[in-house]
């Protein structure tokens, strides 16, 4: 099997995901994504007619993000009509899944130059565009798997694992501190591409969501986010999340420990990764930054939903013939503070190696884009610290997780 090389990675800053407040809310999501594609093409001198495919992760494929946003963004980037594109949805893992799909195309020998990435404009997606229930009303499926809300799952896992709100808040505070330090040090400068309005003025050129002045006292004052959901009716029958939880975990009295300060932020943004075969890269003067050592996807309990990153990471490590300690840096998406905390506990990893420049709690989580963004983040940080290997993984709806291991060249 031949190698897949990472030539480059880039992303937009993350904008607050509110129509009345976010700096990217007025920019079309196709343009948010095409901004990244265009920048990658220009700064690497890509022959866009050679691009075999552009694979883009996007969760809410509706409104401005409908109509195969991958293809539309290719056209909006001015790349001509030759490069095709398609869009994938694996919930929060969509962006990394897109990158991994690109890797597989190159590994197979069928493709030589592929873009994998993701986009999500959360400020412009109506909440009614997605079903309230993961089973979309399929009562036969519900009889097998009682899937609830991710936030309720986060609280349920924290309760069962005996992790307190104070511990979660402490993790969240550290995410904010690390993100603030990284921004001050210019750690994101290489990968961050400013987004412009149609008139050429800057829409956003910096991270917009982070809160560097966060304190434990401020976090302690925030109300739990998901306790009010338990007894709200979900359909005409009066079904509630509490009923679904009690089917499998009836003996657990959930402590509602997650809130807006220790959960991921709602934001807008896009990111992409350029991947190429070694032969194509050499023939076209493209300098690699890293190789993909392994990719994997794992499924876990849909009732708990958030526990699959650890088995996905272990699956990738096994595929690469590596051990947990062989990885220098980990990027584990902070959908909720419990996710990376459980990941570290299950695999015995020190926090000093995980999310070293902060994560989605501080910076936000543009659902379909985050996985692709994290590939660039870990690569930038490996270079900045002169380290070699990184692993990326994210939990997803339905109880899944993609993972990827990269190694600097």
Secondary structure, DSSP 8 states (H G I E B T S, - for coil): ---EEEEEEEEE--EES-TTT-TTTTS-HHHHHHHHHHHHHHHHT--GGG--EEEEE-S--SGGGTTTHHHHHHHHTT--SS--EEEE--GGGHHHHHHHHHHHHHHHTS-SEEEEEEEEEGGGS-GGGS-SSTTTT-HHHHHH-----HHHHHHHHHHHHT--HHHHHHHHHHHHHHHHHHHHTTTTTTTEE-EE-TTS-EEE-S--S--TT--HHHHHTS--SSGGGTTS--STT---HHHHHHHHHTT--------TTSB---EEEEEEEEEEEHHHHHHTT---SEEEEEEEEEE--TTT-S-HHHHHHHHHHHHHT--GGG-SEEEE--SBHHHHHHHHHHHT--GGGBSTT--HHHH---TTTHHHHHHHHHHHHHHHHT--EEEEEEEETTTEEEEEEEEE-
